[in-house]
Amino acid sequence: MTDSWANPTRRLGSDLHLELSGAGGRRSALIRALRDAVRDGRLAAGTLLPPYRSLAADLGLARNTVAAAYAELVAEGWLVARQGSGTRVAPRAEPARVARVPRQPPARPAPAVHHLRQGQPDAASFPRAAWLASTRRALTAAPNEAFGPGDPRGRPELRRALAGYLARARGVRTTPDRIVVCSGVAHALRLLFGGRVLRGPLAVESYGLAFHRAVLAAAGVRTVPLTLDADGARTGELTDLAGVRAALLTPAHQFPTGGPLHPRRRLAALGWAEGRDGLVLEDDYDGEFRYDRDPVGAVQGLAPERVVYLGSVSKSLSPALRLGWMVLPERLVGPVLDAKGEREAWAGVTDQLTLADFLDSGRYDRHVRRMRQRYRARRDRLVAALAARAPHVTPTGVAAGLHAVLRLPAGTEHQVVEAAAAQSIALDGLAGFRHPDATMPALDGLVVGYATPPEHAYAAALEALCRILPPDPLPHRSGGPALEDRGPTR
């Protein structure tokens, strides 16, 4: 009978994953397995191997067998052994007689020097010390059951904290039981439409995130664009859209053009939803970062049973946390939880507990206030640089948020975006946010994020931006009708 160690089935150690197979004895099989692990990179140069006794116990081999295998591989140059430091993979992972085939890495575009893309906060400003303090407090206070299977709605501590914060800061009317924690707005859209909680077609704004449209398209949802102007989306158009019973809007600060949704249009959207038994999906984009106007409360507070409120900490803290939330009408809570399903789609419990403490302790409010001041100063420097270097370029959407839209003369956007790429400036043109079926006139412009560059690099980024802007097209200076305010209020 063939010994079990020589069987082609895999035998795994706790520290090394080795396949002992083939003929020739136990020592030969172990030597082959170790050579293979070094060749394919599973054992990198310098890796410390387990002691003889540990590996022998894990693999069911005699200690002398493992010691003899190590000794032979040391003699061949695969391993090195030094008194007191154990046995390691040799710095040169293969003997000289084995020729390596050179491999060329795939070509990659040169990294940008100046980062002016929208949608990213200042990563260097993440409140590490305060977040760590909240993590410690939260883990100390957490009940043991927090580390069990859990609740698909999210941790109750976080849902309670969110209910209080959203009511106070955004005018949201809810209870913890109507909040479902998710990974962000895109994840919320996947659950709502991919999980068949809602069905298309869906009305959206003529300019918005292409990524969100792609998420919806992947769920088989057709999106129908609404025209935009200085007062936001023309929600009166909803009554003319046959079969549409839901609309995705950014009422606090239209993305990317800027500006809040006019109160009359808010009421029109809610009246349409009530009359058609429909819903408004409220993406509270940049709701916390306003500079020159009073806070604009959430539409959800006017009609909690007709609005799905969507939010996240991607702008206020970091997109790396992958924490967001849905505030749902009562009738949708059960279907959303069914769509969420197994635990693999849930946010990590440690981050949920930490955010709950961060909110309850007031650290979140302090962080947002600090970042609001910092981003306003960044915004002011951008506006001042444009006034000095390119007064014919109109910045819009600057009363809130983390980006500005620089309006350009008609027909110049593509050329300017190419010039930016040539100068290693990372930014976006408005064309990338336009719905492919939009009927409103196309807008030429740049979407410039002012939150991302490190503080020491911001001046250079502004200088590089001003260099690639088109010259003054006198006597015609207009880049088309502005959609929002033209500069900060002094």
JOHUCOR-V368318 format. One record per pair of residues at least 4 apart in sequence whose C-alpha atoms are under 8 Angstrom apart, sorted by the first residue. I is the first residue (numbers start at 1). J is the second residue. Records with the same first field share a line. If there is no record, write none. Layout:
BEGIN
I=J / J
END
This chain:
BEGIN
2=6 / 7
3=7
5=11 / 20 / 21 / 26
6=20 / 21 / 22 / 23 / 25 / 26 / 29
7=20 / 21 / 22
8=19 / 20 / 21 / 22
9=19 / 21
10=18 / 19 / 20 / 21
11=17 / 18 / 19 / 20 / 59
12=16 / 17 / 18 / 19 / 58 / 59
13=17 / 18 / 55 / 58 / 59
14=58
15=50 / 55
18=30 / 33 / 34 / 37
19=33
20=26 / 29 / 30 / 32 / 33
21=29
22=29
23=28 / 29
24=28 / 29
25=29
26=30 / 61 / 65
27=31 / 65 / 66 / 68 / 69
28=32 / 69
29=33
30=34 / 66 / 69
31=35 / 69 / 70 / 73
32=36
33=37
34=38
35=39 / 78
36=40
37=41 / 42 / 43
38=42 / 43 / 44 / 45 / 78 / 89 / 93 / 94
39=43 / 93 / 94
43=47 / 89
44=89 / 93
45=88 / 89 / 90 / 91 / 92 / 93
46=88 / 89 / 90 / 91
47=88 / 89
48=86 / 87 / 88 / 89
49=86 / 87 / 88 / 89
50=54 / 55 / 87
51=55 / 86 / 87
52=56 / 63 / 66 / 67
53=57 / 63
54=58
55=59 / 61 / 66
56=60 / 61 / 62 / 63 / 65 / 66
57=61 / 62
61=65 / 66
62=66
63=67
64=68
65=69
66=70
67=71
68=72
69=73
70=74 / 79 / 87
71=75
72=76
73=77 / 78 / 79
74=78 / 79 / 80 / 81
75=79
76=95
77=90 / 94 / 95
78=89 / 90 / 92 / 93 / 94 / 95
79=87 / 88 / 89 / 90
80=87 / 88 / 89 / 90
81=85 / 86 / 87 / 88
82=86 / 87
89=93
94=98
110=424
111=424
112=424 / 425 / 426
113=424 / 425 / 426
114=424 / 425 / 426 / 453 / 457 / 460 / 461 / 464
115=425 / 426 / 427 / 452 / 453 / 461
116=425 / 426 / 427 / 448 / 449 / 450 / 451 / 452 / 453 / 461
117=426 / 427 / 428 / 447 / 448 / 449 / 450 / 452
118=402 / 403 / 427 / 428 / 447 / 448 / 449 / 450 / 451 / 452
119=315 / 402 / 403 / 449
120=314 / 315 / 318 / 319 / 402 / 449 / 451 / 452
121=314 / 315 / 316 / 317 / 318 / 402 / 451 / 452
122=126 / 451 / 452 / 453 / 454
123=318 / 452
124=454
126=317 / 318
127=131 / 317 / 367
128=132
129=133
130=134 / 358 / 363
131=135 / 354 / 358
132=136
133=137
134=138 / 354 / 355 / 357 / 358
135=139 / 350 / 351 / 353 / 354 / 357
136=140
137=141 / 354 / 357
138=142 / 353 / 354 / 356 / 357
139=350 / 353 / 354
142=146 / 353
144=148
145=149 / 150
146=150 / 155 / 349
147=349
149=343
150=154 / 155
151=155
152=180 / 181 / 337 / 340 / 341 / 342 / 343 / 346
153=177 / 179 / 180 / 181 / 337
154=158 / 159 / 180 / 181 / 182 / 346 / 347 / 352
155=159 / 349 / 352 / 353
156=160 / 176
157=161 / 353 / 356
158=162 / 352 / 353 / 355 / 356 / 357
159=163 / 176 / 177 / 179 / 180 / 181 / 356
160=164 / 175 / 176
161=165 / 356 / 357 / 359 / 360
162=166 / 176 / 356 / 359
163=167 / 172 / 173 / 174 / 175 / 176 / 179
164=168
165=169 / 170 / 359
166=170 / 171 / 172 / 173
167=171 / 172 / 173 / 174
168=172
170=287 / 296 / 297 / 298
171=297 / 298 / 300 / 301
172=297 / 298 / 300 / 301
173=300 / 301 / 304
174=178 / 179 / 304 / 327
175=179
178=327 / 328 / 329 / 330 / 333
179=325 / 326 / 327 / 328
180=325 / 326 / 327 / 328 / 333 / 337
181=323 / 324 / 325 / 326 / 346 / 347
182=187 / 188 / 322 / 323 / 324 / 325 / 326 / 345 / 346 / 347
183=187 / 188 / 312 / 322 / 323 / 324 / 325 / 346 / 347
184=188 / 311 / 312 / 314 / 322 / 323 / 324 / 325
185=189 / 283 / 310 / 311 / 312 / 324 / 325
186=190 / 212 / 215
187=191
188=192 / 310 / 325 / 326
189=193 / 194 / 212 / 215 / 216
190=194 / 195 / 215 / 216 / 219
191=195 / 196 / 197 / 336 / 339 / 340
192=196 / 197 / 198 / 336 / 339
193=197 / 198 / 199 / 200 / 216 / 219 / 221
194=216 / 218 / 219
195=336 / 339 / 340
196=339
197=332 / 335 / 336 / 339
199=221
200=220 / 221 / 222 / 223 / 244 / 245 / 246
201=221 / 222 / 223 / 224 / 243 / 244 / 245 / 246
202=221 / 222 / 223 / 224 / 244 / 245 / 246 / 247 / 248
203=223 / 224 / 225 / 226 / 238 / 244 / 246 / 247 / 248
204=208 / 223 / 224 / 225 / 226 / 247 / 248 / 249
205=225 / 226 / 227 / 228 / 233 / 248 / 249 / 435
206=225 / 226 / 227 / 228 / 434 / 435 / 438 / 440
207=228 / 255 / 256 / 257 / 433 / 434 / 435
208=255 / 256 / 433 / 434 / 435
209=213 / 255 / 433
210=214 / 432 / 433 / 434 / 435
211=215
212=216
213=217 / 223
214=218
215=219
216=220 / 221 / 222 / 223
217=221 / 222 / 223
224=437
225=435 / 437 / 438
226=233 / 234 / 235 / 237 / 238 / 438
227=233 / 234 / 438 / 439 / 440
228=232 / 233 / 234 / 440 / 483
229=233 / 234 / 483
230=259 / 482 / 483 / 484
231=259 / 260 / 261 / 262 / 483 / 484
232=251 / 254 / 259 / 260 / 261 / 262 / 483
233=249 / 261 / 265
234=265
235=265 / 266 / 268 / 269
236=265 / 268 / 269
237=241
238=244 / 269 / 272
239=272
245=273 / 276 / 277 / 278 / 279
246=273 / 278 / 279 / 280 / 281
247=279 / 280 / 281
248=280 / 281 / 282 / 283
249=254 / 280 / 281 / 282 / 283
250=254 / 255 / 260 / 261 / 282 / 283 / 284 / 285
251=260 / 261 / 266 / 282 / 283 / 284 / 285 / 298 / 299
252=259 / 260 / 261 / 284 / 285 / 286 / 287 / 296 / 297 / 298
253=258 / 259 / 260 / 261 / 284 / 285 / 286 / 287 / 400 / 401
254=258 / 259 / 260 / 261 / 285
255=285
256=397 / 405 / 430 / 433 / 447
257=396 / 397 / 404 / 405 / 483 / 484
258=396 / 397 / 398 / 399 / 400 / 404 / 405 / 483 / 484
259=397 / 399 / 400 / 483 / 484 / 485
260=296
261=265 / 266
262=266
263=267
264=268
265=269
266=270 / 299
267=271
268=272
269=273 / 280
270=274 / 279 / 280 / 303 / 306
271=275
272=276 / 278
273=277 / 278 / 279 / 280 / 306
274=278 / 279 / 306
278=306
279=306 / 307 / 308
280=306 / 307 / 308
281=307 / 308 / 309 / 310
282=298 / 299 / 300 / 307 / 308 / 309 / 310
283=309 / 310 / 311
284=298 / 309 / 310 / 311
285=311 / 401
286=290 / 315 / 400 / 401 / 402
287=295 / 296 / 401
288=295 / 316 / 368
289=368 / 372 / 400 / 401 / 402
290=294 / 295 / 372 / 399 / 400 / 401
291=372 / 376 / 399 / 400
292=399 / 400 / 488 / 489
293=399
297=301
298=302
299=303 / 307
300=304 / 306 / 307 / 308 / 309
303=307
304=308 / 328 / 329
305=328 / 329 / 330
306=329
307=328 / 329
308=326 / 327 / 328 / 329
309=326 / 327 / 328
310=324 / 325 / 326 / 327
311=324 / 325 / 326
312=322 / 323 / 324 / 325
313=317 / 318 / 319 / 321 / 322 / 323 / 324
314=318 / 319 / 320 / 321 / 322 / 323 / 324
315=319
316=368 / 371
317=321
318=322
319=323
321=351
322=347
323=347 / 351 / 352
328=332 / 333
329=333
331=335
332=336
333=337
334=338
335=339
336=340
337=341
340=345 / 346
341=345
342=346
347=351 / 352
348=352
349=353
350=354
351=355
352=356
353=357
354=358
355=359
356=360
357=361
358=362 / 363 / 364
359=363 / 364 / 365
362=366
363=367
364=368
365=369
366=370
367=371
368=372
369=373
370=374
371=375
372=376
373=377
374=378
375=379 / 402 / 450 / 451
376=380
377=381
378=382 / 450 / 451
379=383 / 398 / 402 / 403 / 450
380=384 / 488
381=385
382=386 / 450 / 462
383=387 / 395 / 487 / 488
384=388
385=389 / 390 / 462 / 463 / 466
386=390 / 391 / 393 / 466
387=391
389=466
390=466 / 469 / 471 / 472
392=472 / 477 / 478
393=406 / 407 / 408 / 479
394=406 / 407 / 408 / 479 / 486
395=404 / 405 / 406 / 407 / 486 / 487
396=404 / 405 / 406 / 407 / 482 / 483 / 484 / 485 / 486 / 487
397=401 / 403 / 404 / 405 / 483 / 484 / 485 / 486
398=403 / 404 / 405 / 485 / 486 / 487 / 488
399=485 / 487 / 488
402=449 / 450 / 451
403=447 / 448 / 449 / 450 / 451
404=447 / 448 / 449 / 450
405=445 / 446 / 447 / 448
406=445 / 446 / 447 / 448
407=443 / 444 / 445 / 446 / 479 / 480 / 482
408=412 / 413 / 444 / 445 / 446 / 470 / 478 / 479 / 480
409=413 / 444 / 445 / 473 / 477 / 478 / 479 / 480
410=443 / 444 / 479 / 480
411=444
412=416 / 444 / 470
413=417 / 429 / 430 / 444 / 445 / 446
414=418 / 429
415=419
416=420 / 468 / 469 / 470
417=421 / 427 / 428 / 429 / 446
418=422
419=423 / 468
420=424 / 425 / 426 / 427 / 465 / 468
421=425 / 426
423=464
425=461 / 464 / 465
427=446 / 447 / 448 / 449
428=432 / 446 / 447 / 448
429=433 / 444 / 445 / 446 / 447
430=434 / 443 / 444 / 445 / 446 / 447
431=442 / 443 / 444 / 445
434=438 / 442
443=480
444=479
453=457 / 458 / 461
454=458
457=461
458=462
459=463
460=464
461=465
462=466
463=467
464=468
465=469
472=477
473=477
482=486
END
